[in-house]
C-alpha cells in the first residue's frame, strides 16, 4: 500500500529556513542595508552575476544572505564597513555576462533600444565594470567566486566553504 506524503516537520531547522527566506526577500539587491548586521553572509557583484538566486539557494539551507550590487559610479552602503559576517564577491566572464544581459533586455522588452550604445551590454564597459568590481573586492580583502561555469548549487557550496573558513579564522583570533 503506498504511503501518503508525510507532513512537513515543523522543527527549528524549518523555522530557520523560513526566517532566512524572509531575510533574503528583505535584503535583495541592496534593499534593507540596515539589516546587514544580521546577515550570515553578504554577496556583492555586478548586475546579473547570480547574486539573488544564490541567496535564495542559501536561504533554503538556513543561511541569511544579503546581496548588494556593485554599480559603476555608485557608493556601496556604509553598512558593509561594519559587517560582522563574510562578504563575498561574485564575478563572471564578460562575454557570458553580456549574453545574460542581452537576454534580460529581450525579456523585459528593452531590445528595441540601440543596444550597442548601452553601457549595460557594451563589451568595453562590461569588462571595465567587472574589473572595477574585482579590484574593489581585492582592495577590501573580500574573496571572489567566479560563477561563469558554475551552477547555483556549486556557487553556494563554495560560499559555504568560504563561510566556514571565515568563522574558523574568527575563532582563532584572540
Protein Blocks (a to p, Z undefined) as FASTA:
>chain_A
ZZddddddddfklmmmmmmmmmmmmmgghiaklmmmmpfbdcdddehilmmmmmmmmmmn
opacddddddehiacdfklmmpcbdcddddddfklmmmmmmmmmmmnopmmpcfklpmkl
gmklmmmmmmmmmmmmmmnopacddfklacfklmmmmmmmmmmmmmmmmmmpZZ
